[in-house]
Amino acid sequence: MLPRSKANPSKPTGDKPAREGLARSGAQSVAARVDELEKRLERVRATYEAYFLGLERRPPEVARQQVHHKLLELQAVPIVNTALRFRFQNLVQRFTQLAGHWNRTMREIEAGTYRRDLLKAARHMAARDGSPED
């Protein structure tokens, strides 16, 4: 009679649970990356608005390129979770829309046809605070 060999404890006996755990951790990883990308996009949008109002001296081109590269990286990753894929596609569309707005405004600034709406912004802030307009 041959001695029975013990199963290797480091090797999972069932392949399916290991794959499910890997898929869950991958989805969590992608979710965290989408969250981070959403925050970065919002920061870039706010920085561009500050630039357009004259509060910043230079446009945030480096931050914009970083967000664009992160979008491209995430587009290469297959997203299985439908809700997560929807959020990501929403981010891609939002970035595309904002990039078009930024490009158009930059062209206007370079052509000298862009007018900063400081008076409109001041009027809006006054109306929000409830104080009378000048």
C-alpha positions as CSV (number, residue, x, y, z in Angstrom):
1,M,0.0,0.0,0.0
2,L,1.3,3.4,-1.0
3,P,1.3,6.3,1.5
4,R,-1.2,9.0,0.8
5,S,0.3,12.4,-0.1
6,K,-1.0,15.4,1.8
7,A,-2.6,18.2,-0.3
8,N,-0.5,21.3,-0.7
9,P,-2.0,23.8,1.8
10,S,-0.7,26.8,-0.2
11,K,-2.6,25.8,-3.3
12,P,-6.3,26.4,-3.4
13,T,-8.4,23.3,-3.9
14,G,-11.3,25.0,-5.7
15,D,-10.4,27.3,-8.6
16,K,-13.7,29.3,-8.6
17,P,-13.5,30.9,-5.1
18,A,-9.9,32.1,-5.8
19,R,-11.0,33.7,-9.1
20,E,-14.0,35.4,-7.4
21,G,-11.9,36.8,-4.7
22,L,-9.4,38.1,-7.3
23,A,-12.3,39.6,-9.3
24,R,-13.7,41.3,-6.2
25,S,-10.3,42.8,-5.3
26,G,-9.8,43.9,-8.9
27,A,-13.2,45.6,-8.9
28,Q,-12.4,47.4,-5.7
29,S,-9.1,48.5,-7.1
30,V,-10.8,49.8,-10.2
31,A,-13.4,51.5,-8.1
32,A,-10.7,53.2,-6.1
33,R,-9.0,54.4,-9.3
34,V,-12.3,55.8,-10.6
35,D,-12.8,57.6,-7.3
36,E,-9.4,59.1,-7.5
37,L,-9.8,60.1,-11.1
38,E,-13.1,61.8,-10.3
39,K,-11.4,63.8,-7.6
40,R,-8.5,64.8,-9.9
41,L,-10.9,65.8,-12.6
42,E,-12.8,68.1,-10.2
43,R,-9.5,69.7,-9.1
44,V,-8.4,70.3,-12.6
45,R,-11.8,71.8,-13.4
46,A,-11.6,74.2,-10.4
47,T,-8.0,75.2,-11.3
48,Y,-9.1,76.0,-14.9
49,E,-11.9,78.1,-13.6
50,A,-9.5,80.0,-11.4
51,Y,-7.2,80.5,-14.4
52,F,-10.1,81.8,-16.5
53,L,-11.0,84.3,-13.8
54,G,-7.5,85.5,-13.6
55,L,-6.6,84.0,-10.2
56,E,-4.0,81.6,-11.6
57,R,-1.2,82.7,-13.9
58,R,-0.9,79.5,-15.9
59,P,-3.3,76.9,-17.1
60,P,-3.1,73.5,-15.4
61,E,-1.8,71.7,-18.5
62,V,0.3,69.1,-16.5
63,A,-2.6,68.1,-14.3
64,R,-4.8,67.9,-17.3
65,Q,-2.4,65.6,-19.1
66,Q,-2.1,63.4,-16.0
67,V,-5.9,63.0,-15.9
68,H,-5.9,62.2,-19.6
69,H,-3.3,59.5,-19.1
70,K,-5.2,58.0,-16.2
71,L,-8.3,57.9,-18.4
72,L,-6.4,56.1,-21.1
73,E,-5.0,53.6,-18.6
74,L,-8.4,52.8,-17.2
75,Q,-9.9,52.5,-20.7
76,A,-7.5,49.5,-21.2
77,V,-8.8,47.7,-18.2
78,P,-12.0,45.7,-18.7
79,I,-14.6,46.8,-16.2
80,V,-17.1,44.0,-15.5
81,N,-19.2,45.9,-12.9
82,T,-22.0,47.7,-14.8
83,A,-22.4,50.5,-12.3
84,L,-18.7,51.1,-12.2
85,R,-18.4,51.0,-16.0
86,F,-21.3,53.6,-16.2
87,R,-19.5,55.9,-13.7
88,F,-16.3,55.6,-15.7
89,Q,-18.0,56.3,-19.0
90,N,-19.6,59.3,-17.4
91,L,-16.2,60.6,-16.4
92,V,-14.8,60.1,-19.9
93,Q,-17.7,62.1,-21.4
94,R,-17.4,64.8,-18.7
95,F,-13.6,65.1,-19.4
96,T,-14.3,65.3,-23.2
97,Q,-16.9,68.0,-22.6
98,L,-14.7,70.0,-20.3
99,A,-11.6,69.6,-22.6
100,G,-13.7,71.1,-25.4
101,H,-14.7,74.0,-23.2
102,W,-11.2,74.6,-22.0
103,N,-9.8,74.5,-25.6
104,R,-12.4,76.9,-26.9
105,T,-11.8,79.3,-24.0
106,M,-8.0,79.1,-24.5
107,R,-8.4,79.9,-28.2
108,E,-10.6,83.0,-27.2
109,I,-7.9,84.1,-24.7
110,E,-5.2,83.7,-27.4
111,A,-7.3,85.6,-30.0
112,G,-8.0,88.3,-27.5
113,T,-11.8,87.9,-27.7
114,Y,-12.3,86.4,-24.2
115,R,-14.0,88.6,-21.6
116,R,-13.8,87.6,-18.0
117,D,-17.3,87.9,-16.4
118,L,-16.1,89.4,-13.1
119,L,-19.1,91.7,-12.9
120,K,-21.5,88.8,-13.5
121,A,-19.7,86.7,-10.9
122,A,-19.8,89.5,-8.4
123,R,-23.5,90.0,-9.1
124,H,-24.2,86.3,-8.7
125,M,-22.3,86.2,-5.4
126,A,-24.2,89.3,-4.1
127,A,-27.5,87.7,-5.0
128,R,-26.5,84.5,-3.3
129,D,-25.5,86.3,-0.1
130,G,-28.8,88.3,-0.2
131,S,-27.1,91.7,-0.1
132,P,-28.3,94.5,-2.4
133,E,-26.6,95.0,-5.8
134,D,-24.5,98.1,-6.4
